[in-house]
């Protein structure tokens, strides 16, 4: 199923671009198929209530991530459902990122299964960018056992577009000088940041391709989409993306999310789920010696629409009690919407992070006692497991499976 090709235009330069976007294919499902030979070639979904990942065999039937399990089985009655295994996915991700770093020191991870690589200056040692990308794909398959798609271009955005076009298990190189000839015929949804709502607005005005969007004056886009979104998309449609590959940048937020399935949940159950997620997130913050000021709660509803609510605190913290207070306030403010629309996923993250050691402890000093309590609970969990100490409201409840919320 692998495909390797280079987009070529009449005026294409022979120079090769040096930014690669490497993206593992159907990552969670591919790990399951790698580890269980009986699943290979079969339509596999990870998660049942709400699908976390689908193999390409399942996607061929129209099954998609975030779809409900019942709908997926109507599309494909012979689906194979497997329970998620977070540790297996983390181990596979680490192995692949080791290969990224063995390829070039300039690696910017953007999620658990994708990264940008800058391979400029490696010509004498490793060969041209195409050869580097081919070797990387081969090593990931042979040494980790997973298919990976790579796009190569002169900008980060175009490299990501190229990998999306080349999927699954492909390689696509956009030569320097051919960028707009490659980009402009593509559907407008290929632009990074065009989701369902923006797509509907553009298509309602007859804008279906990137080239049609690029032909519009920016003020006309502002009237449709607002200033920030219009400026962003107008630049990308002209392949203006000066961002370099960032190395060693620490994550801007720490979070976790849980799919709730399609069964309508009582609000008290949703509240309890949020508390469990806050416990996990704040424990991870303390383990990393980070503190944050902004609490973000994310919702996904039965019609696949999403909502994000956030609040910024006066002081950065990793204290569970304080994050709980803010997160619950955000949740309870949306109670009417949640009960009307039906919630299928909830997530919590803490952003605007700082190093904990650089933060001045505020008065009153007795807050130290609460910090000691958090760390005492962390120590019990580390030694005896997460179930050794838990909230009373979570007793008897299925803790479910939560995934990390990774951000740029």
BAMARLUM-243691 format. One record per residue (C-alpha): x, z, y. Coordinates in Angstrom, 3 decimals, m for minus. Layout:
REM BAMARLUM-243691
SEMAR X Z Y
SEMAR X Z Y
...
//
This chain:
REM BAMARLUM-243691
SEMAR X Z Y
SEMAR 0.000 0.000 0.000
SEMAR 3.066 0.216 2.218
SEMAR 3.465 m2.300 5.007
SEMAR 6.448 m3.013 7.202
SEMAR 6.231 m5.411 10.100
SEMAR 7.428 m6.000 13.623
SEMAR 5.139 m7.174 16.391
SEMAR 6.713 m10.304 17.898
SEMAR 5.925 m12.251 21.042
SEMAR 7.416 m15.480 22.381
SEMAR 9.319 m13.601 25.075
SEMAR 10.302 m10.667 22.876
SEMAR 13.703 m9.162 23.467
SEMAR 16.032 m8.742 20.496
SEMAR 16.662 m5.158 21.604
SEMAR 15.028 m2.483 19.492
SEMAR 13.284 0.584 20.970
SEMAR 14.717 4.018 20.241
SEMAR 11.715 6.373 20.212
SEMAR 10.131 6.914 16.803
SEMAR 6.802 8.576 16.074
SEMAR 6.732 9.802 12.477
SEMAR 3.355 10.855 11.088
SEMAR 2.638 12.029 7.540
SEMAR m0.348 10.234 5.989
SEMAR m3.474 12.294 5.143
SEMAR m1.077 15.231 5.010
SEMAR m3.020 18.024 3.285
SEMAR m4.616 15.622 0.794
SEMAR m1.265 13.926 0.106
SEMAR 0.334 17.291 m0.716
SEMAR m2.476 17.995 m3.186
SEMAR m2.051 14.571 m4.824
SEMAR 1.712 15.073 m4.983
SEMAR 1.381 18.444 m6.690
SEMAR m1.389 17.450 m9.129
SEMAR m0.862 14.054 m10.793
SEMAR m4.500 14.070 m11.950
SEMAR m5.580 13.665 m8.307
SEMAR m3.521 10.549 m7.611
SEMAR m5.559 7.477 m6.889
SEMAR m8.761 9.527 m6.675
SEMAR m10.893 10.316 m3.590
SEMAR m9.784 13.842 m2.633
SEMAR m11.027 16.154 0.085
SEMAR m9.471 19.456 1.137
SEMAR m12.137 22.037 1.962
SEMAR m15.793 21.765 1.073
SEMAR m18.122 23.060 3.793
SEMAR m16.298 21.179 6.523
SEMAR m13.625 18.709 5.409
SEMAR m10.116 19.590 6.600
SEMAR m8.477 16.453 5.193
SEMAR m9.415 13.382 3.173
SEMAR m7.232 11.093 1.091
SEMAR m7.216 7.394 1.881
SEMAR m9.197 6.775 m1.291
SEMAR m11.926 9.006 0.176
SEMAR m11.618 7.428 3.612
SEMAR m12.377 4.054 2.050
SEMAR m15.928 5.376 1.451
SEMAR m16.290 6.485 5.073
SEMAR m15.356 10.129 4.458
SEMAR m13.639 11.659 7.480
SEMAR m12.040 14.902 8.612
SEMAR m14.569 17.364 10.140
SEMAR m17.441 15.755 8.211
SEMAR m19.716 18.074 6.262
SEMAR m19.160 18.228 2.520
SEMAR m22.767 17.332 1.732
SEMAR m22.617 14.162 3.813
SEMAR m19.252 13.250 2.266
SEMAR m20.668 13.541 m1.270
SEMAR m23.562 11.252 m0.357
SEMAR m21.014 8.636 0.714
SEMAR m18.770 9.197 m2.309
SEMAR m20.411 11.003 m5.278
SEMAR m17.143 11.153 m7.249
SEMAR m15.249 13.129 m4.604
SEMAR m12.769 15.712 m5.865
SEMAR m12.754 18.891 m3.768
SEMAR m9.714 21.174 m3.655
SEMAR m9.264 24.467 m1.887
SEMAR m6.684 24.471 0.923
SEMAR m3.237 25.945 0.282
SEMAR m1.643 26.704 3.635
SEMAR 1.707 27.818 2.238
SEMAR 2.145 24.552 0.327
SEMAR 1.513 22.586 3.506
SEMAR 3.913 24.724 5.534
SEMAR 6.625 24.305 2.881
SEMAR 6.142 20.533 2.826
SEMAR 6.215 20.385 6.619
SEMAR 9.492 22.335 6.770
SEMAR 11.085 20.014 4.192
SEMAR 10.072 16.929 6.186
SEMAR 11.264 18.405 9.479
SEMAR 14.627 19.145 7.848
SEMAR 14.905 15.409 7.213
SEMAR 13.904 14.672 10.813
SEMAR 16.709 16.914 12.071
SEMAR 19.126 15.372 9.584
SEMAR 18.279 11.981 11.106
SEMAR 18.784 12.923 14.785
SEMAR 19.254 16.126 16.782
SEMAR 16.587 14.913 19.215
SEMAR 13.331 15.930 17.494
SEMAR 10.118 17.036 19.201
SEMAR 7.506 18.374 16.805
SEMAR 3.945 17.965 18.053
SEMAR 2.045 19.267 15.025
SEMAR 2.588 20.382 11.453
SEMAR 2.741 16.758 10.249
SEMAR 4.137 14.626 13.085
SEMAR 7.062 14.421 15.476
SEMAR 8.859 12.222 17.972
SEMAR 12.491 11.326 17.276
SEMAR 14.940 9.858 19.792
SEMAR 17.500 7.739 17.888
SEMAR 19.352 6.330 20.885
SEMAR 23.142 6.440 20.603
SEMAR 23.103 6.425 16.786
SEMAR 23.825 2.723 16.339
SEMAR 27.442 3.026 15.216
SEMAR 26.733 5.918 12.858
SEMAR 23.261 5.192 11.484
SEMAR 22.511 1.581 12.335
SEMAR 19.731 0.100 14.471
SEMAR 16.412 1.966 14.967
SEMAR 14.554 m0.138 12.381
SEMAR 17.127 0.714 9.722
SEMAR 16.958 4.402 10.693
SEMAR 13.147 4.376 10.392
SEMAR 13.270 2.614 7.012
SEMAR 15.784 5.122 5.678
SEMAR 13.737 8.070 6.990
SEMAR 10.566 6.810 5.285
SEMAR 12.444 6.296 2.029
SEMAR 13.972 9.785 2.130
SEMAR 10.646 11.507 2.869
SEMAR 9.076 9.738 m0.109
SEMAR 11.983 10.326 m2.492
SEMAR 12.975 13.864 m1.468
SEMAR 9.626 15.387 m0.454
SEMAR 7.259 13.107 m2.353
SEMAR 5.015 12.207 0.603
SEMAR 4.135 8.918 2.337
SEMAR 4.918 8.727 6.041
SEMAR 4.207 6.141 8.722
SEMAR 6.629 5.432 11.560
SEMAR 6.034 3.627 14.841
SEMAR 8.925 2.627 17.091
SEMAR 8.629 1.759 20.779
SEMAR 10.217 2.284 24.177
SEMAR 7.823 5.107 25.160
SEMAR 6.364 8.080 23.342
SEMAR 2.794 6.964 23.856
SEMAR 3.399 3.456 22.517
SEMAR 5.342 4.785 19.524
SEMAR 2.319 6.948 18.647
SEMAR m0.016 3.961 19.047
SEMAR 2.265 1.875 16.826
SEMAR 2.215 4.466 14.032
SEMAR m1.581 4.655 14.212
SEMAR m1.846 0.860 13.888
SEMAR 0.632 0.812 10.990
SEMAR m1.158 3.450 8.877
SEMAR m1.168 4.141 6.035
SEMAR 2.402 4.235 4.715
SEMAR 3.748 1.660 7.161
SEMAR 6.398 0.869 9.739
SEMAR 5.730 m0.973 12.983
SEMAR 8.361 m1.768 15.616
SEMAR 7.286 m2.952 19.074
SEMAR 10.304 m4.788 20.572
SEMAR 11.270 m4.108 24.155
SEMAR 9.633 m6.719 26.356
SEMAR 6.595 m7.108 24.082
SEMAR 4.842 m3.841 24.893
SEMAR 1.878 m5.119 26.891
SEMAR 1.320 m8.105 24.618
SEMAR 0.992 m5.625 21.734
SEMAR m0.994 m2.975 23.591
SEMAR m3.584 m4.922 25.599
SEMAR m5.576 m6.534 22.742
SEMAR m6.089 m3.143 21.046
SEMAR m9.394 m1.228 21.257
SEMAR m9.476 1.151 24.201
SEMAR m9.814 4.069 21.761
SEMAR m6.142 3.592 20.828
SEMAR m5.067 5.131 24.133
SEMAR m3.971 8.756 23.815
SEMAR m6.794 10.762 25.385
SEMAR m9.738 8.406 24.861
SEMAR m12.224 10.386 22.801
SEMAR m15.861 9.765 22.009
SEMAR m17.226 10.672 25.456
SEMAR m14.667 8.613 27.400
SEMAR m15.076 5.716 24.978
SEMAR m18.839 5.676 25.518
SEMAR m18.405 5.674 29.296
SEMAR m15.981 2.760 29.186
SEMAR m17.919 0.692 26.663
SEMAR m21.144 1.197 28.642
SEMAR m19.371 m0.721 31.419
SEMAR m18.118 m3.456 29.098
SEMAR m14.555 m2.148 28.782
SEMAR m13.613 m2.463 25.121
SEMAR m9.878 m3.265 25.097
SEMAR m6.812 m1.707 26.664
SEMAR m6.206 m4.938 28.572
SEMAR m9.652 m4.787 30.165
SEMAR m8.982 m1.219 31.251
SEMAR m5.549 m2.193 32.621
SEMAR m7.134 m4.956 34.718
SEMAR m9.302 m2.459 36.606
SEMAR m8.004 m0.984 39.868
SEMAR m7.354 2.714 39.497
SEMAR m10.003 3.678 42.140
SEMAR m12.654 1.968 39.997
SEMAR m11.589 4.095 37.022
SEMAR m11.686 7.233 39.172
SEMAR m15.378 6.631 39.894
SEMAR m16.065 6.429 36.141
SEMAR m13.812 9.120 34.698
SEMAR m12.553 11.362 37.487
SEMAR m9.166 11.371 39.158
SEMAR m6.984 13.058 36.521
SEMAR m8.292 11.117 33.511
SEMAR m8.292 7.822 35.419
SEMAR m4.685 8.248 36.551
SEMAR m3.583 9.188 33.025
SEMAR m5.299 6.259 31.279
SEMAR m4.375 3.689 33.945
SEMAR m0.698 4.607 33.496
SEMAR m0.858 4.432 29.696
SEMAR m2.680 1.086 29.773
SEMAR 0.339 m0.275 31.684
SEMAR 2.736 1.496 29.299
SEMAR 3.975 3.832 31.996
SEMAR 5.116 6.943 30.139
SEMAR 8.431 8.375 31.382
SEMAR 8.345 11.490 29.193
SEMAR 11.551 12.051 27.214
SEMAR 11.696 13.553 23.743
SEMAR 11.880 17.317 24.367
SEMAR 14.147 19.339 22.107
SEMAR 13.978 23.079 21.491
SEMAR 10.804 23.592 23.490
SEMAR 8.969 26.688 22.302
SEMAR 5.319 26.386 21.484
SEMAR 3.022 26.735 24.467
SEMAR 0.332 28.632 22.551
SEMAR m0.323 30.477 19.309
SEMAR m3.698 30.163 17.640
SEMAR m5.790 29.986 14.500
SEMAR m9.107 28.407 13.612
SEMAR m11.634 28.628 10.806
SEMAR m14.149 26.092 9.564
SEMAR m17.535 27.762 9.048
SEMAR m19.311 25.075 7.035
SEMAR m22.811 23.796 7.632
SEMAR m24.743 26.932 6.725
SEMAR m26.205 28.490 9.848
SEMAR m24.403 31.777 10.501
SEMAR m25.765 34.909 12.099
SEMAR m24.121 35.571 15.438
SEMAR m22.753 38.888 14.131
SEMAR m20.943 36.992 11.365
SEMAR m19.400 34.596 13.891
SEMAR m18.322 37.560 15.995
SEMAR m16.675 39.157 12.961
SEMAR m14.884 35.901 12.149
SEMAR m13.505 35.776 15.679
SEMAR m12.197 39.347 15.347
SEMAR m10.343 38.400 12.167
SEMAR m8.769 35.395 13.888
SEMAR m7.674 37.528 16.851
SEMAR m6.008 39.974 14.451
SEMAR m4.011 37.113 12.909
SEMAR m3.035 35.532 16.218
SEMAR m1.891 38.739 17.906
SEMAR 0.106 39.729 14.807
SEMAR 1.891 36.367 14.975
SEMAR 2.578 36.874 18.684
SEMAR 4.166 40.259 18.057
SEMAR 6.219 38.908 15.153
SEMAR 7.566 36.176 17.452
SEMAR 8.074 38.679 20.330
SEMAR 5.796 36.634 22.577
SEMAR 3.024 37.672 24.958
SEMAR 0.450 35.512 26.714
SEMAR m1.988 35.588 29.616
SEMAR m4.613 32.956 28.749
SEMAR m7.139 33.363 25.932
SEMAR m8.784 30.144 24.730
SEMAR m11.790 29.970 22.393
SEMAR m12.696 26.603 20.854
SEMAR m16.027 25.636 19.311
SEMAR m17.162 22.670 17.203
SEMAR m20.886 22.123 16.649
SEMAR m23.074 20.442 14.049
SEMAR m23.255 17.187 16.032
SEMAR m19.386 17.118 16.084
SEMAR m19.314 17.884 19.822
SEMAR m16.722 20.376 21.010
SEMAR m16.407 22.988 23.734
SEMAR m13.476 25.015 25.034
SEMAR m13.683 28.202 27.072
SEMAR m10.735 30.124 28.523
SEMAR m9.913 33.155 30.636
SEMAR m6.598 34.244 32.160
SEMAR m5.682 37.930 32.230
SEMAR m3.726 39.624 35.067
SEMAR m0.861 40.569 32.726
SEMAR 0.624 38.919 29.656
SEMAR m0.032 40.810 26.419
SEMAR 0.009 40.675 22.634
SEMAR m2.195 43.746 22.352
SEMAR m5.046 43.113 19.940
SEMAR m7.619 45.207 21.805
SEMAR m7.142 43.352 25.084
SEMAR m7.296 39.897 23.498
SEMAR m10.410 40.942 21.568
SEMAR m12.159 41.992 24.786
SEMAR m11.507 38.643 26.477
SEMAR m12.258 36.520 23.401
SEMAR m15.552 38.312 22.706
SEMAR m16.611 37.912 26.331
SEMAR m16.026 34.147 26.055
SEMAR m17.916 34.009 22.749
SEMAR m20.910 36.034 23.918
SEMAR m21.234 33.928 27.070
SEMAR m21.963 30.939 24.790
SEMAR m24.346 32.716 22.415
SEMAR m27.403 30.689 23.426
SEMAR m25.550 27.383 22.930
SEMAR m24.142 28.487 19.572
SEMAR m27.525 29.557 18.217
SEMAR m29.131 26.325 19.401
SEMAR m26.458 23.811 18.377
SEMAR m25.072 25.428 15.215
SEMAR m21.363 26.251 14.957
SEMAR m19.149 24.615 12.301
SEMAR m15.700 25.729 13.530
SEMAR m14.301 28.439 15.772
SEMAR m10.737 28.835 16.998
SEMAR m8.803 31.272 19.172
SEMAR m5.441 30.790 20.852
SEMAR m3.306 32.635 23.374
SEMAR m1.430 30.470 25.884
SEMAR 0.822 30.846 28.947
SEMAR 3.355 32.519 26.683
SEMAR 6.403 34.525 27.734
SEMAR 9.116 36.432 25.916
SEMAR 7.839 39.974 25.354
SEMAR 11.213 41.499 26.238
SEMAR 11.057 39.999 29.737
SEMAR 7.671 41.548 30.586
SEMAR 7.519 44.762 32.611
SEMAR 5.360 47.410 30.936
SEMAR 2.446 48.200 33.279
SEMAR 1.133 51.628 34.135
SEMAR m0.358 53.759 32.688
SEMAR 2.410 54.287 30.166
SEMAR 0.001 55.534 27.515
SEMAR m0.641 51.862 26.697
SEMAR 2.531 52.168 24.638
SEMAR 0.549 54.206 22.137
SEMAR m1.819 51.280 21.538
SEMAR 1.157 48.945 21.126
SEMAR 2.597 51.355 18.553
SEMAR m0.730 51.287 16.695
SEMAR m0.665 47.473 16.549
SEMAR 2.876 47.465 15.220
SEMAR 2.075 50.184 12.664
SEMAR m0.770 48.031 11.328
SEMAR 1.572 45.010 11.282
SEMAR 4.055 47.011 9.186
SEMAR 1.350 48.010 6.690
SEMAR 0.227 44.398 6.363
SEMAR 3.812 43.221 5.837
SEMAR 4.411 45.768 3.094
SEMAR 1.061 45.967 1.308
SEMAR m0.778 42.770 2.262
SEMAR m3.455 41.831 4.762
SEMAR m6.226 43.595 2.860
SEMAR m4.520 47.007 2.976
SEMAR m5.957 47.723 6.433
SEMAR m8.881 45.767 7.799
SEMAR m11.709 46.104 10.265
SEMAR m14.857 47.763 8.974
SEMAR m16.956 44.829 10.180
SEMAR m14.922 42.519 7.898
SEMAR m15.371 44.568 4.727
SEMAR m17.221 42.638 2.053
SEMAR m16.938 39.363 3.966
SEMAR m15.119 36.301 2.692
SEMAR m12.092 35.990 5.013
SEMAR m12.129 32.255 4.417
SEMAR m9.241 29.950 5.183
SEMAR m7.811 29.681 8.651
SEMAR m5.359 27.061 9.818
SEMAR m2.798 27.413 12.597
SEMAR m3.717 25.682 15.847
SEMAR m0.556 23.820 16.799
SEMAR m0.119 22.414 20.278
SEMAR 2.351 20.319 22.209
//
